[in-house]
Amino acid sequence: MRLPATFEELIDEANKLELYSKLVKQINKDFLFANIDLDFDEAILPTSLKLLLHETVYKLIQEKFAEYLNLLYIIDVPEHKIKQLNGDDTLKLSEEVTFLILLREWQKVWFKHKYS
């Protein structure tokens, strides 16, 4: 599996394989499991998904850091990738973390689709 390098590539691939709604469901499932009140409609536009996810991650970093760490653990974002990010600019950091979350959720959906 070749991981998408950008958000646009990820969404294009998800749409091409008709897995976008499953990606949204997986995000909803993991956020619910992490006790974070965020529930996306399956028909949400990709740009809105990205924007709301980014906003949520930013707020978690700023206001609820323990919940943020728990979310990363539940989603299983690789720790070494988080450590590689520059934490000087919280807005930029939250944007990069949002993409890492989307990538990991995409991997879960893709593997379930491929091997079930």
N, C-alpha and C positions, 0 to 999 in steps of 0.2 A: 504494500500500500504506500503510495506516494502522498504525503501530506500536503494539502494546499498551503501556499506561501502567503496568501492574502485572504481577507474576508470575502472579497468578490469571487475568488477561485473556489473557496469553500461553498458558497451559496450556489455558484454555477454547477458544481459537482453534485450537490444535494438535490438541486432541481432536475438535473439530467437523470439522476437515478431515482427520481421521485421519492426522495427521503426527507425532504424539508420538514414536513409535518411531524415525522418521527423524531427529527432533531429537536423540534420545539417541545414535543412530549418528553423527551429525555431531559431537557433542561428543566422543565417544570417538575419532573419527578425528583431530580437531584436537589433542586432548591427547596422543595417541600420536605424532603428527607433531612435537609440541613436546617429546617425550621425558619426559613426565610420566606416572608410573605411576598411571593412574586409568582404570578400565574399568567402566562402568555396564551392568547387565543391562537389556535393552530393556523389561522389565516393571517397572522400578523405579517406585515411587510418586513423583509430582511433588514432594511435600514432602521425601522422602528425597533426591531429586536435588538440590533446592535446598540442603538442609542440607549434604550431602557436598561439593557444589561450593563453597559458601561456606567451609566448613572448609579445603578445599584451597587456595583463593585466599588465605585468611588466613595459612596456613602459608607459602605462597610469598612473600607480602609480607614476613613476619617473618624467614624463614630463607633463602630462595633468590630474592633480588630479581631477579637476572639472568634466571633461568628464568621468573619472573613477567612480565618485560618481553617476553621471547621469546614467551611464550604469547599475550600481547595482540597482538603483531605477527602471529603465525601466524593467529589468529582474525580479525584485522583490526578490532579495536575502535578506533573513531575517537579519535585522540589528543586532539582538542579536547574531547571529552566527558570523558576521563580528567582533563584539566587543570582542568575545571570543578569537580571534586569536592574536598571539604575533606579533607585528609589528617591532620587533628589526631587523629581517633579511628580507629585502624586497623581496629577491628571494624566500625564503620559504613562505612568506606571499602571494606573487602572485601565487604560486603553489596551496596553500590552497584555495584562492579565486577562482581560475580557477575551482577547483573541485566543489566548492559551486555553481558557475555559471552553470556548467554542470548538477549538481543535480537538480537545479531549472528548467532548460530548460527540463530536462528529466521528471520532474513532470508534466509540461505543456503538453508535448507530450503524456505521459501516460494517463492523465485524458481526453484529447481530444479523444484519441483512445478508451478508456474504456466507455465513456459516450456520444459518438456521433453516 
